[in-house]
Amino acid sequence: MAASSFRVRFFFLLLLPFTFSSPLSPRVPQSEPVVSTGTCFSVPETGTFTEHALYDFSTASDIPSGLKANGWPLPDPRAPCDQQLSESNVYVRDRALNLLVPGGQGPCTTGGSRKSISVAEVQTVDEKILYASVRTMAKFSAIEGTCASEIDIEYLSSPNSNSNQPRGVLHLFYMNQPSTSTNEPMPANDQASTFHEYRIDWTPGSTKFYFDGKVRQTFTTDVPQIAGPWIWNHWRQYTRSYRIRQQIDYLNFIMHLPSAIEAKSNEQPRLRFE
């Protein structure tokens, strides 16, 4: 993390066989509706924000203009393989935003040289988001092999991962980087077949983590105070023979943009965080 910026991340790293989906489970928003107050947008029991954007991939045919797929190398000497973000791994299909990790990428080293795994990442075009309430309707996988993860919600798809303790139990991890974190057993056992809503409320004094509209964890330490983009990515640290993808149904942003406040200086809303 660079000293001059803060990259808010909502990471999922998971394994899904690349097959056409069965009929998708119902996508029902679990959080209370956003309320427009005329000059800003209110989130009950959280605060008011300057901007609102809803991206519904069940009716979309392409990535909306407010998001962009990333494409650049991500060397990671601590991992078996480096990562290569590829724009072609991010696409809309089957009524969802798909983040693909292609299969058949071979070993992490060839002839003594490290190689990169092609992975996927999408982020907001605006990189000056300072505080937000963000809801992501996503479907995970029960197949072992990867993890899903600054502010993080992280899901490790292998119950035998060293991070899933006790072993054999899938967990959901909540994090304020660098040192504030906790986890709990997965709140639902149908994360591979049903879309659930994963939400983060980021305000000046706290971060709240929700699952299907209910608060699961609140942190008041390591709360970021620097504006940045919101990021979703899908990656793994070793190779597998089969293709895997993450699916996102919709993204609902209620956010504070300092630039928006300046642009509305004649009617500057008073931000409130509860």
Disulfide bonds with the S-S distance in Angstrom:
Cys81-Cys108 1.57
